[in-house]
Amino acid sequence: MGIDVNHPLIKWCMGWVQHYNHEKYWKMRAEVVNPNSKKNKLIRLWYLYQIKRSDAFANASMGTNLGSGAQFETPPILYHHLNGIIISHYAKFGRNVEIFQQVTVAGGRENSAAVIGDNVILGAGAKIIGPVHIGDGAKIGANAVITKDVPAGATAVGNPARIIIKSITEPV
């Protein structure tokens, strides 16, 4: 007999203790960063307060910093919550991106950062440095250091990263 982490009461308790509820956080964040939001300004300010409170707690307790300008097409899948994730203010993420713990997406010069495609997996400890493009369906291995573009469907590992598997759909 174990604890069911998907039970609503357990989820609420964990959110209260960690100051982070995944679903609520990303819904509020989407409203705050959307310049065309139809929500009342007071409600948006309340949302901003709540996400900043969550961000401050996550930064202090888990070493996390999600750049407030970072763009996510859909909320990322965070298997280990916000544990040690650092994301540049200028980063752009596609849909269904999976981010493991201790991932860094650092900015480059001139207010630029990585563009991460759809269905990308960023392994634990991966470092994406500079204005690189990670193609759709790419997999970045644990502790890989990415400083160059990764094509769609490729798997990159190592430091410095090298492509070990290329997409099957790529022309030969």
C-alpha positions in Angstrom: 0.0 0.0 0.0 1.7 3.2 -1.2 0.6 6.8 -1.6 -1.3 7.6 -4.8 0.5 10.7 -6.0 -2.3 11.3 -8.5 -5.0 11.6 -5.8 -6.4 15.1 -5.7 -5.8 15.6 -2.0 -2.1 14.5 -2.3 -1.7 16.8 -5.4 -3.1 19.7 -3.4 -0.9 19.0 -0.4 2.3 18.7 -2.6 1.3 21.9 -4.4 0.9 23.7 -1.1 4.2 22.5 0.3 6.2 23.1 -2.9 4.3 26.3 -3.8 3.9 24.8 -7.2 0.8 23.3 -8.9 1.8 22.4 -12.5 -1.6 22.9 -14.1 -2.5 26.1 -12.3 1.0 27.6 -12.8 1.1 27.1 -16.5 -2.5 28.3 -17.0 -1.8 31.5 -15.1 1.5 32.0 -16.9 -0.2 31.7 -20.3 -2.6 34.5 -19.3 0.1 36.7 -17.9 2.4 36.5 -21.0 -0.4 36.8 -23.5 -0.7 40.4 -24.7 -4.1 39.6 -26.1 -5.6 38.2 -22.9 -9.2 39.1 -22.2 -8.8 38.5 -18.5 -9.3 41.4 -16.1 -6.1 43.3 -15.3 -6.5 42.7 -11.6 -6.9 39.0 -12.2 -3.8 39.0 -14.4 -1.9 40.9 -11.6 -3.0 38.3 -9.1 -1.8 35.5 -11.5 1.6 37.4 -11.9 1.9 37.6 -8.1 1.2 33.9 -7.7 3.6 32.8 -10.4 6.4 35.1 -9.1 5.8 33.7 -5.6 6.1 30.2 -7.0 9.2 31.2 -9.0 10.8 32.8 -6.0 10.3 29.7 -3.9 11.5 27.4 -6.7 14.6 29.6 -7.1 15.4 29.6 -3.4 14.7 26.0 -2.7 15.4 24.2 -6.0 17.8 26.6 -7.9 15.2 27.2 -10.7 14.8 30.2 -12.9 12.3 30.2 -15.8 12.9 33.4 -17.7 9.7 35.4 -17.7 9.9 36.0 -21.4 10.5 32.4 -22.4 7.8 31.2 -24.7 6.1 27.8 -24.5 3.6 26.7 -27.0 2.2 24.2 -24.5 3.3 23.6 -20.9 6.4 21.5 -20.8 6.4 18.0 -19.3 8.5 18.2 -16.1 9.1 14.8 -14.7 10.9 16.2 -11.7 9.0 19.4 -11.4 11.1 22.5 -11.5 14.2 21.0 -9.9 17.2 23.1 -11.0 15.8 24.1 -14.4 17.3 27.4 -15.8 15.7 28.9 -18.9 16.8 32.1 -20.7 14.3 34.9 -21.0 14.5 34.6 -24.8 14.1 30.9 -25.3 11.3 29.5 -27.4 9.8 26.0 -26.9 7.5 24.1 -29.2 4.8 21.7 -28.1 5.2 18.7 -25.8 8.8 19.3 -24.8 10.0 17.0 -22.0 12.5 18.6 -19.6 14.3 16.6 -17.0 16.0 18.0 -13.9 19.0 20.3 -13.9 18.5 21.4 -17.6 19.9 24.8 -18.7 18.8 26.7 -21.8 21.2 29.7 -21.7 20.9 32.8 -23.8 23.4 34.0 -26.4 24.5 37.4 -27.4 22.1 40.1 -28.6 19.1 38.9 -26.7 18.9 35.5 -28.4 18.5 32.0 -27.1 17.7 28.5 -28.3 14.6 27.6 -30.3 13.4 24.1 -29.2 11.1 22.3 -31.6 8.0 20.1 -30.9 8.3 16.7 -29.1 11.9 17.3 -28.0 13.4 15.5 -25.0 16.0 17.3 -22.9 17.8 14.8 -20.7 18.9 15.4 -17.1 21.7 18.0 -16.8 21.6 18.9 -20.5 23.0 22.4 -21.4 21.8 24.2 -24.5 24.1 27.2 -25.0 23.5 30.1 -27.4 21.0 30.7 -30.2 20.9 27.1 -31.5 17.9 25.3 -33.1 16.9 21.9 -31.8 14.7 20.2 -34.5 11.3 18.5 -33.9 11.6 15.1 -32.2 15.2 15.5 -31.3 16.6 13.8 -28.1 19.3 15.5 -26.1 21.1 13.1 -23.8 21.8 13.5 -20.1 24.6 16.0 -19.5 25.0 16.8 -23.2 26.4 20.3 -24.0 24.8 21.6 -27.1 26.4 24.5 -28.9 25.4 23.8 -32.5 22.1 23.0 -34.2 20.6 19.6 -33.8 18.5 18.3 -36.8 15.0 17.0 -36.4 14.7 13.5 -35.2 18.4 13.3 -34.2 19.9 12.2 -30.9 22.8 14.2 -29.5 25.0 13.1 -26.6 28.3 14.1 -25.0 30.4 17.1 -24.2 30.8 18.6 -26.7 27.6 17.0 -28.2 27.8 14.9 -31.2 24.9 13.4 -33.2 24.8 9.6 -32.7 21.5 8.9 -34.4 20.1 10.9 -37.4 16.5 11.0 -38.4 15.3 8.1 -40.7 13.5 10.6 -42.9 16.7 12.6 -43.6 18.0 12.2 -47.2 21.2 10.3 -47.5 
